[in-house]
């Protein structure tokens, strides 16, 4: 079964401001005869694909080469046992969300993308490569830990000539049975921002003279800014294997985070969970802007494309966690899906405004 319908302009009671959405389609992928690539090829730029099930694509790789949203349609990450390649997307946004990709000895490739690429709530043991891409964001993702086809330095996450922002994600080294432990993340001539992430190096195989892998390996001209992150090397390995010329900055100071479901159905109550230091004033900013992109130079931050005023939500209690019930969402007649973007701000006791987490949530018509 697959369903396609038109998406028109909408507004939501849950957001502080609204903006017109471009015309686009929503497709439910649930087929025992059609393969994933057929749906990806048939989609138009800006479409939303809600994945349930499909036949394997040719070569076991689904290729995304246009701005669109591929979202697992389930309460948790939906299994999708194929490779995934996001390549040659020149503009707009690509969102891959709420999927579990665990194909043995394979990989996810993000290559030659000038568009903003978001990977949220992704569970995968395969190796991930980001090459020649302007802005890639991993949010609440579990990456790596899969089997490497070659021992040539393949890490769980490999970043080359790209800018990557990560928040709340775990990266584990790939595995090759006859090689020394591989790094959790390898960065070559690229820049990575990470907040509240864990990087784990690989363990060495049970052979003499071999050691585990570093948590992170930076090449010359690579840089990593990490805040609130954990780095776990393999046994006998250094935490960092960084070349001269690379830059590593670490901070374990307090952070402000926002958690909410990746998808919400119409009329389903929505709860925002905010975390941070007690006593801070908290604000949320909402937008429907289709041009929202994460700033590559400010961790976990959205550059909001349209004017949107922050709505102050109260003070962080002593527990360091504040749950805010949202107004039950409601779609206008004939509207099937919309994505809204949320940015958390905090005002500390010193009067300094701190930029916290940024999140995106897709609202789906109750009929789906």
N, C-alpha and C positions, 0 to 999 in steps of 0.2 A: 504494500500500500504506500502511495506517496500522494501528498496533498500540496497544492500550490494555490496561494491566494494573494491578492494585492494588499499592500500596507499603505495606509494613508496617514495624514497628519493627525497627531494626538496630543493630549495634555493629561497629566496625572496629578491627583491631589497630593501625592506623596512628595512631589518635588517643589522646590521653592520658586523656580522659574521654568518656563517651557520654551521650546523652539520648534519650528517646523522640521519634520523629517523628510528626506527625499523619498520619492516613490520607490518601493522595493518589494520583493516577494519573500514569502516564508514557505519553505518546503520541509515536510517531514520525510526523512529517509527511513523507510521500513520496507525492504524488498528482499525477496528470496530469489529474484531473477536478475535484477539490475545491479551492476557493480558500482562501487563508490565513485569511480572516476566519471561515470556517466552523469551523476548528479553534479559533480564539480564542474564538468564541461558545460552542462545545461544552465548552470546558475549565471545570473547577470551580476555585474559589479554592484555591491551593496546588499546582495541577498543574504538571508539568514537560512542556514541549513540545520535542522534539528535532527541529529543522528540517533537512530535506534538500531538499525541492522541493514547490512547490504552485502552483496557478494564481493570477494576480493578483487581489487583492480589488477590490471595486467602488470606483471612484475612485482605484485604485492605492494605497490607504491601509489598512494593518492597524491596528485600534484595540484596545488593551489597556485594559480598564476594571475589572480585578479583579487581586488579587495572584496572580501565577504566574511561572514561569520559561520563557523562550523562549531556547533554546540551539542554536546551529549544531552539527549532528552531523557533525563532520569534524576532521581533524588541524589545520587552520587555519581562519580565518574563512570561513564558507560564504556564497556570493553569495545575496542576497535583494533583488531589484530592485524594492522597493516602498517607499512612504512608511511611516512608523511614527508612531503617536500613542499616548501613554500618558496617560490622562486620567481624572479623577474617581475615583481609587483612594483610598479613605478610610483604609485600615489595612493592616497586613501589609507584604509586600515584593514588589517586581517586579524580576526579574533578566533583563536582555537581554545575551546573551553569545555571543562567537565568531561574529559575523555581519559580512558586508560589504554595506553599503547604499550604492548609487552611482547612484540614479535622478537623471537630469539635471533641474536647475531645481526640485528639490523639497526637502522638509525633514523633520526629526524634531521632533515637538512633545511636550513633557512639561508638562502643564497641570493645575492644581488637584489636586495629589496630596498627601495627608497621609501616605500610605505612604512607606516608604523605597524609592527607585528606584536600582538599580545598573545601569550600562552598562559591561561589561568586555570587553576584547579586541574592540572594535568598530572597523571600518574603514568610513569613509564620507566622501564628498565633498560631501554635502548639508549644508544649513544646519540648525543645531540651535537650538531655542528652548526655554528652561525658564521657565515662568511660574507664579507662585503655588504653588510646591511646597516642602515643608518640608525634605526631605533628598534630594538627588540626588548620586550618586557616579559619576564617570568614572574607570575604571582601565584603563591601557594602551590608550587609545583614540586613534584618528586622526580628527579632526573638521574639517569645513569644506572650503573650497577650491572649492565648487560655485558654480553660476551663480545669482545673486540675481534674483528676479522683480521687485523694486523696489529702487531705489538708496537708500531711506530709512534709511540707517544699518544695514543688515543685515550683521552680522558673521558669522564662521564659527560662533561660539557666542554666543548672546544670552541673558542671564540677567536676569529681571525679578521682583522681589519674591520671591526664593527664596534658599535656602542650598545651595551647591554645593561639593562636595569633589572634588578632582582629583589623580590621581597617575600619573606616567609617561605623560602624554598629550600629543599635539601638536594645536594648533589653528591653522588657516590661514584667512585672510580669504576671504570669498565674493567673487565676481567680478560686476561689472556694467560693460558695455563703455563707457558714456558718462559714468560717474561717476568722481570721484576715488577713489583707493584706499580700500577699506573696512577697518575695524579687524579684527584677529584675533578679539578678544573684546570684547563690549559688556556692561557691568554696570549695570543701572538699579535703584536702590533695593534692592540685594541684596547678599549676602555670598558671597565665593568664597575657599576655601582651595586652594592649589595646591602640589604638591611634584614636583620633577623633571619639569616640563612645559615645552613650547615654545609661544610665542604669536607668530604671524607676521602682520604687516599686509600689505595688498594693494598691488600695484604699480599705478601710474596707467596709464590707456590712453595710447596715443601721440598725445596732443593737447596743444596749447600751454596753459600756465598750470595744468595739473592735476598734483597731486602724489600720492604714495603714501599709504597709510593707516597709522595708529598700530598698534602691537602690541596695546595695550589701551586702551579708553576707559571711564572710570568717570564716572557721573553723580553729582550731589550725593546724599549719604547712602549711596552704594555703598562697599564695602570689599573689598580684596584683600590676603590674606596669602600671600606666595609664598616658597617655600624651594627653593633649588637650581634655579631656573627660568631659561630664556633668553627674551629679548624681542627680536624682530627687526622693526623698522619697515620699511615700504615706502620706496622712494627719495624723499628730500626730506621725509619725514614725521618728526614727533617719535616717540620710543618710546612715550610715554604722552600721551593726550589726556584728562586728568583734570580734572573740574570742581571748583571750590571746594566744600569740604565733604566730598569723598570721602577715603578713607583707603587708603594703599598702604604695606605693610610688606614688605620684602624681606630674605631671609637666604640666603646661599650657603654656610652651614656644612655640615659632614658630615651625611650622612643614612644611615639603615639601611633597606635594602629587602629584600623577599622576592619571589622569582619562582617560579612553578610553573604547570603546565598548567591551563587552565580546566576540562578534563574528563579523567578517568582511568577506563579500563576495568578491570574486575575482573581480578586477577592481573597487571596491568601494573605494573612497578616505577615508583616515584614518587621523584623527586629534588627536594629543596628547595634552591634557590640563594639564599644570603644574602650581602648586600653591605654593607660599612660600614668604618669605621676599624679598622686592625689593632690587635689586643690586647684588643678589647672582648669580654666574655662575652655569649653569645647564648642566647636562650630563645624557644621557640615555645609558644603556648597554643592549644588546640583546643576546639571546641564544636560540637554539632549543633543548638544552640538555634534554633528557628524565629523567635525574637523578636530575634535579633541585628540591631542597626542601627548604622550609623556615627555617631559623635558629630559634630554639625555644628561644634563649637567646638574640636575637637582633630584636627588633620590626619591623615588616613589611619588613624584609630583606630576599633576596634570596641568598642561598649559591650556586653560579653558578657552575655547574658541569664541564663545558668546558671553555677553555680560551675565553674571550670575552672582547674587548677593549671598554671603554666608549667613546661615541661620544659627544663632547661638543656642545650644542645647542644654547648658547647665554646667555644673562643676563635677570633676572627677572625684568620686568618694574615696574613703580610706582604703577600700579594697583594691583600688587601681583598675576597676572595671565598671563600666556604665552601660546598661542595656536600655535602649530607647525603642519603644514600640512605634512602628510606622502606621500611618493611616492606611487602612485596607485599600489596596490599589483597585482601580476601576478603569477599564478601557472604554473608549468611545465606540459606538456601533460600527462594525465593519473593519475595525483595526485589530490586527492579529498579533503584532509583536512590536516592541520598542526597546531600545537599550538606553539607559541613562547612566551618567557618570557622576561619581561622588568623590569629593576631596575633603579630607579632614584637616582642620586647623585647630591649634591650641594656643591659648594665651596664658603664659606662665606668670608666676608671682613677681618676676622681675620686670614684667611688662613686655617681654619679647614674644612675638608671634612665631610659633613653630609650625612648619608644614609637616603633616603626618601622612597617613596612608591615602592612596587613591584606589578606587575600586570601580568596576563596571558591573551592572546587573541587567539582565534581559528580562523584560516583562512579557509573559506569554498569555494569550487569550485562554480562558478557562475551557474552551471547547477542545483544545489540543491535549 
